[in-house]
Every structure is written in structure tokens, then in C-alpha cells.
Amino acid sequence: MTTTTTVPGGNREVLTGWGCTAPSAATVWRPRTPTETAAALTTIGDRGAIPRGMGRSYGDPAQNAGGAVLDLTGMDQLWLDGTTGELAAQAGASLDEILRQAVPHGWFIPVTPGTRFVSVGGAIAADVHGKNHHRDGSFGSHVRSLDLLTADGATSTLTPDGPRAADFWTTVAGMGRTGVITRATIDMLPIETSLLRVDTDRFTSLDDLMARMVEADEHYRYTVAWVDSVNGTGDFRSVLTGGDHAALADLDARQSRDPLAYDPDVRLTAPPWFPARALNRWSVAAFNEVWFRKAPRHRRDELHTIADFFHPLDMVRGWNRVYGSGGFVQYQFAVPDARADVVGVALDRLRTAGAPSFLTVLKRFGPGNPAPLSFPTPGWTLALDIPAGVPGLAATLDALDEVVLGAGGRHYLAKDARMTPATFSAGYPRLADWRERVDTLDPTGRFMSDLFRRLLP
């Protein structure tokens, strides 16, 4: 008896990343189980397929022009052991749903990026990092196992130190190129409360900020600096926040009645359209002015919610639309400690070029992990959101690429929409090792994306 598996989807759709640039059309399948995922793979043509989660990569890694895209958000089951904190989740489960289930039981995700609307599979494939990389590393360092469906239709369970550890680390940060992650187990972080104890300081000197951030590595689990990259002609002012999970003893009587309460909400929704001209250097400068002024000069032990501290932009649904129909580019790079000067060079060049960054974030990185394409490397990472239509932006960023690479730095694949093959290979010295393992896992190139067609022609 022959059984036919029906897979939802199979529709032609136009997709973009979160930056809303470089749209491309693909046939989108929406499997609900690993069996349906394997069945969908039998339908793909010469252009191959790429897995997709919640579409929060900024560029084109979850697009596949003329080919197939596997939307895994229907595979969203998860299981949490409330005693040990071990989480098992299907690839499409979101960090948002994990937090909603785990926080009330006293557990937190060991690494969270700036949005909770990311799938588990996407978090592994991009090896996302957060405000605690200097202490806890990136997401892949907390994955105990993952199930990988490869091009031959087989599913294997991989671990970071097992007999196929090389395949595990090739998949972590591999941006979907090794196959489909269908399930993973992750070690969670125990917490006593759902609040963060946070210290805040304002700075008017970039050097002072960076010196303080180096000191803060020893004192805070989480640190992040917002930088005003628009106003002024001299130094750059900033706001630094550092914190850790609050203990029960930090709460007052009212808060102690339900110390693990967690119910984040979306307070605003961006309009479906937004005039591109509304976001310019003057409007961004005004926003930056307000953001700087509202921050306390020096405050200690203020209690913040998880949503306020980790995911402030999630409070505005569809916030990427404020950049207008032209979209935006996020430029994120990392450089070693010895070349901290590149941070100031990048800020100065972009301000001179009239490239307004709505949100400019500076963080610290600690040691990386064994994944060849993992972005974090010890030192500094700067991320800027810039409207894509800024005149001369491409030339400005091309010139900055040379500065970053000359300093021994690299650029983040999950945020990239414009990197060249030469820039990619120069920033990732273990690229050849990664390609060798990928060729073993996927010898006929069944898994492909717009990103890798651009970077590995």
C-alpha cells in the first residue's frame, strides 16, 4: 500500500528579509511535521530549497529565487523539563513562545537576540548572540543536540562533542546550507524572577564609554550601549546599560507576590505604509536627542521587565516599515580589541556621509565557538540601521568593509544584504573547511539560498 504525504503550501510567493530589500519569488511549502518536510524536499527542482523561520534575518539568507522555501513555522511544538531546565523544541518554535512557557517556571533562554520573534532553527542557523556574549557565548554553545534532515532524506541527531561534531558545528551558523534542522535540545538558564536589575550611565565621550564597557565585562551578565551616531560634529554620546536577573531579595512586597510574572505585549503597530522621506537625518537626529535625554545620567539597581530590557523594538509590530518602501540595511561588523579604533572610524564616516542610523548598538564579544561561520569573535561589534536609499551608501560601506577587514574583522551573515564574495572569504578564514563539510552533507547542492548564490558564485 502506498501512502502519499500532502504538504501544505506549494504557492509562488515574493519574499524579503526584515530589511525589506532584494525581494525574490519562490515556491513556499509549509510542512507541519518532519515527514512532511522530507516529502517537500522530493518536489524541489534544480534551484534547490532553503529553510525559513520567522523571516527576521535582515537580508536574503531565507530566500531562494526560482526555487523552494520551506517555511517551518508550523513545526512549533516544544517540551520543557521544569526540573532540569532542558528544552526540546521543533525548529519552528519561537523564542517568544518558549519565554511564555519557561519564564513562569523559573527558566530563561541562555542567549536571546534583540527580538523574541525568532525561531529555534533560525537561532541555531544564524548562531545568534545577545547582550551576554562576553560571558555566555552565542546560541549554538547552549545547544545539546539537533536533528538534521539532509539532502538524502535521512535524519541524524548531532551533538557538539559526538562522533559527528564537525557536522554539528558546520550546521551552527551555517544559515541552512547543510539541511533542515527539525528539532533541538537546549539547556536553559535558571532565574528567580522575571525582572532584571539594571544600572544605567550616560556618556559624552566614545573613549570613556568603551573603557567602561571593558570594565563592565567583569560585573554584568548583560551589557549594551546605544550610541547617538547622528548629532554633533565631534565625539559621540551614548547610553550604557548593564544588568543581571533580579533575585527574590531585590523585589518589593507587591512584586514578590508573583515574582515570575511574564506577559509581554505589543503596544503599537507601525502603519502599513510609511513615507520614505519621513526618516531622514533630521528626524533621526530628533529621535536620538530624545532617546539620550530621557536616559538617566547615573542610576543603579533599577528593575526592568524582560521585554523592556531585551526586546524593546518588539513593542512596535512591523517596526521595519518605518523605513519606507525602499527598506533599510543593517551594517554590523566585529573587530578585535586591539582595533577598537574602527568603531569610531565607522561612526565618523557614516555621520559624514549623511547616513542616519535609527538605532546604533555597541556590544562586547567574548571567545567564539568552533562553528566556522559563527560571527562573534573576541572584541567589539557595532550595528547600525540605515535607510537603503541614502545617496552614496554603497560606496561608503564598501570603503568601510576594507577598514573592517584590514583590522581582522568580519560582517554578520544574518544581517547582511550586500557583502561580496571577496569580503565574505576574507572575514571568515575557515570558510574552506566549512565548504568541504557542506559538500559532504549536500554533494549536489540541494540546499541553496539567494545569500549563498551571491557569496559563493
N, C-alpha and C positions, 0 to 999 in steps of 0.2 A: 504494500500500500504506500503510495506517495503522498507526502504531506507538503502543502505549499504554504509558506510563510508570507503573509501580507504585511508590507511595511508602509506605514502612513507617509504621505508626502509624495515625492516624485514630481514636484512642481518647479517650474522655472521661476527664479526669484533674483532680484537685484540686491546685493549685499554690500555693506560698507563696514569699516571698523568704527569705533567710538568717535574717531576724529572726523567722520563723515567725508573722507576724501577717497579718491580712486575706487568708485563703485564698479562692480563686475557682476555678471549674471552667471548663475549656476543652477543645477538641479538639486533641490534641497529635499533630503529624506529625513524623517523624524522617527527613528526607531525608539521603541519603548522597552526593549529587552536586549541583552547581548545576542540572543538568537536572531532577532530582527536586524540587529546591526550587521551580523555576519551575512544575513540574506541580502541586505542592501549592498554590501560590497561586491556581490556577484553580478550586480546590474551596472556597475560603473564601466565607462569606456576608456579610451586612450588617455583622457585628461586626468584620470585618477580621482581620488577623493581626499577630503581633509575633514577631521572632526571640528566641531564648533560648539562652544558652550553658550555663554550669555552675551557674546559679542562685545566684550569690554576691552579687548586689545585695540589699540588706537589706530593701527594701520591695517595691513592686509593679510595677516597670518591665518585667518579663519575664512578666507575667500578662495575660490578656485574657478577662475573664469573658464566657461565652457565645459567644466567638469561637474563633479558631485560634491556636495557638502552634507555632512552627517550632523544634523542638529540633535545633540544628546540631552537637551533639557528635559525630555520626557523620561529619562532614566535618572530619577531623583530620589530613590529610596536611601535611607540611612539608618544606622543602628548604633546606639551609644551605650557602652557599659558604664553605668553610673558609678560603679565602684572603682574600676581601674582607669577610667578615662579613655579607653581605646575606642576609637570611632571607626566604623566601617561605613563607607558611602559609595553609591554609584557615581559615575563620572559627572552626571548632570545635576547632582545635588548642589545647591548654592550655599555659600558661606552664610548668607542671610538665614536660611532655614536651619543650618547647623547651630548658629548662635541662638536662635529662638528656642531650640530644644536643649542645648547644652548649658547655657548660662544659668537657667533656673535650677540646674542640678549641680552647679559649682564647677563647671568646666569652661575653658575658653580656647579658642583656636590659637595654636602656638605662634602662628605668623599670619597677620592679616594685612592686605594692601589697603590703599586708600578708599576702596569701595567694598561693601559686603556682597554686591551683586556680581559675584564671580563663581564659576562652577569649580568643583573639586578637580575635575580633569584639566580645566584651564589653568588652575593654580599650580598644578604639577607641570603641565606642559610649558608654562612660562617661568616656572620656579620663582613665583612672586616673592617679594620681600616687603618688609614693613618698617616701622619706626624702631624695631628692636634688633636689626641685623647685627649690630656691633656686639650683641650679647647672645642671640639665639639663632643666628643664621637665617637662611631662606626656607621656604615652604618644603622643598624637597628633602631637607635634612630631618624632617619630622615624619616622613612617610615610612611606615614599616614594611609595606608591601603594596604592589599594584598588579592588577590583572591586565595584560596587554593582548589585544586581538590583532594579530599580524596579517600580512597580505595573503598568507597561505590558508587562512581561515582557522588557524589554531589559536587557542588562548593559553597563555603561560602566566604563572604567578612569579613575579620578580621581586627580589629583595635587595637592599643596598649592600649587603655583605654576603650574599649567597653565591652559588656557582655561576649565576648569570648576572653578577653585579655590574658588569660592563654594559649590558643591555638596559639595566635599570637606570644607570646614570646617563646613558645616551638618550633615554626617554625623558628623564627630568630635564627641563629646559629645551627639549627637542622640538617644541612647537608643533606636535602632531605628526612629525615626519616618520616616526618609527611604527605607527599603528594607532589603534584606538584604545585608550585607557578606558576600561569598562567599570572598574571598581578599585578602591584603595582603602587601606587601613592607616590611620593616623593617630599618633599619640597627642592627647590634648593636655592643656595646662590647667592645674587646679587653681581655683580662686575662691576667696571667702565672700566677696561681694561683687556686685555688678558696677561698681564705681571705680574711678581712677583718682589717685591723689596726685595733683599736678602742681608744678612750680612754673611760673611764667616770668620772663625778663625781656625787656626791650633793649635794643642796641642801635647805635647810630654809626658804628664802625664795623665793617665786614671782618677785619682782622680780630677785633675783640670778640665778635660772635664766634668765629671759628676756633679761637683759643678756648673759649668757654665750652664749646661743644666737645673738644678733645677731653677736657676735664670731666665733662658730664658722662662720658663713657663709663666711668667707674661708679657713678652714683645713681643712674637711672636705667631702668629696663627699656624705656621708650623715650626717644628724643626726636624732635623735628623742628626745623626753623623755616618760617615763612620770610621771604625776602622781598622788599619793595624794589623791583627791578626797573621801575619807570621814573619815579620822581627824583629830582635833583640832577646835578651835573658832576658831583664829586663822589663821596662814599655812598654805600648802600645801607639803609637802615633795615631792621629786621625784628622779628619776634621769635623767641626760643621758648618752646615748652618741653618739659621733661616730666616723666611720671612713672608710676607703677600701680598695680592693682591695690586698691584700698583694702585694709584689713577691717575686721569687725570692730576693732577698737577705735577706728577712725570715724565711725558713724555716730550720729546723734540718735536720740531715742526714737524719733519718727522714722529715720532711715533704717534703723535696726529692726523694725517690725517686719520688714520684707527686704532683707539685705541683697537678695539675688533677683530682685525685680528687673525685668528686661522686656521692654515693648517699644522698640524704635518706630518712629512714624515718618512719613513723607509729608512735610509741611507745605510745600509749594510745588507747582508744576510749571515748567517753562512753557511758553506759548509754542504752538506747532510751527510757527514761523517767527523769524526774528530778523530785522533789517541788518544786513552785514555792516552797514556804516555805523550802526549804534555802538559797536565795540571797536573803539579806536584808542589812540594813545591818551586822549583827554579823558574819556570815560573810564578807561582802565586806571589812569592816574588818580582819578577821583575815588574809585573803589579802593585802591591801595592806601590812599590817605585816610579814609575812614577805617580801614582794617587796622592800620598801625595805631591810630589814635584811640580806638576802642580797647586795645590790649593794655593791661596793667603794666606799669613800669617795672614793678617788682612785687610778685605775690607768691606766697608759699602755702602749700597744703590745701589748695582749692579742690573740691570734689567735682569731677566731671562724669557724665554718663559715657558709656561705651560709644554710643552713636556720635556724641559731640566731639569726643577726643579722636576717634579713629576714622569716622566716616562722615564728616560734616557736609560734603557735597551730595551725599545720598539723600539729604533732606529736600533736595530740589529734583524732582523727577524730570529726566530729559534735559539736564543742565547743559549738555553739549550743544543743544540747539541755539544757545545764546551767541554762538559764533557765526550764525547765519548759514545760508545755503553753501557757502564755499568751504565750510568746515575749518578745522584747525590742526596744527601739527604740534605734537609734544616732542620736544627735544630733550632727551635725557642721556647723560653720559656719566661715566665713573672714571676717576683718576686716582692714582696712589697718593698717599700722604705727602710724599716728597714733592709732589707737583700740585699742592693746594692752590698755588697761584692761578691755575687755569680757571678756577671758579670765578675769580674776579675778572679775568680776561673775557670770559664768556658773557658775564653780566654787562661789562662795559661795552663790548662790541654790539650786543643786541640792543642796548639802550641807544647807542649812537646811530644804529641802523633804523631806529624808529619802529622796533618790533615789540609791541606791548604784550607783556605776559600777564594774563589774568590771574594766574596762580603760579608762583615760583617757590619751589620747595628744595631745601638743602638737608641732606641726611648723611649719617656716618655709616660706613660699612666695616664689618669685621672680616675674619677669614672666610673664604669661599668654600664650596663643597666640590666633590670630584666630577660634577657634571661638566663636560667640555664647553657647553654653550650657556652655562649659568652666568648671568650678568654680574652679580656682586663680586667685587674684589676689594681688598682692604684699602680704605681711604675715604673718598668723598663721592657723593652723587648729587647732581643738580638736575632738576626737571623744570621745564618751562612750557607753558601752553601758549601758543602763538597763532593768531589768525592766519590761515593759509594764504590769504590774498595780500599780505604785506609786500609792497614793491621791493624787489631785490632780495627777498628772504632766502631763496635757493642759493644764491652766491654767498650770502653771509654765512649760512650754515655749512656750505661746502668748505669755506675757509676755516670755520671753527672745527670741522672734522679733522683737518690737518693738525691743528693745535692739540686736540684731544689725543689723537693717535701718536703724535710726537712726544707726548707726555707719558706714553704707555697706557693710555686709557682705552675705553670701548663704549659702544652705544647699546641700548636695551632693545632687543628684538620685539618685545611685546608692545613697545611704544613707537616703533619705527614705521615710517611711511615713505622714506626717501633714501635710505642708505644704498651705497653702491657695492658691487661685489668686492672691489678693492678695499673699501672701508671695512666691510664685514670680515674679510680674511685677515686684515692687519690687526683688528681688535680682538680676534679670537684665535690665538696661536695653536689651539688644539683642534681646530676645525678639521684637519685631515684625519685625525683619529676618529672624530665623530662621524665623518662621511664614510669611513671604512666600516664602522659598525652598522650604520644605516643601510649600506649596500648589502650587508649580510642579512639583515632583517627584512629588507624590502628590495630584493635584487632587480625587480622590473619597474620600480618607481611607481607603485600603485598609490602611494600617499604623496600628494603634492598640493601646493598652495601658491597663490599669487606671490606671497613673500619669497618663497624659495625659487620660483621661476625668475624673480628679479635678482636675487642674491647669488644663485648658483646656476647661471645660464648654461 
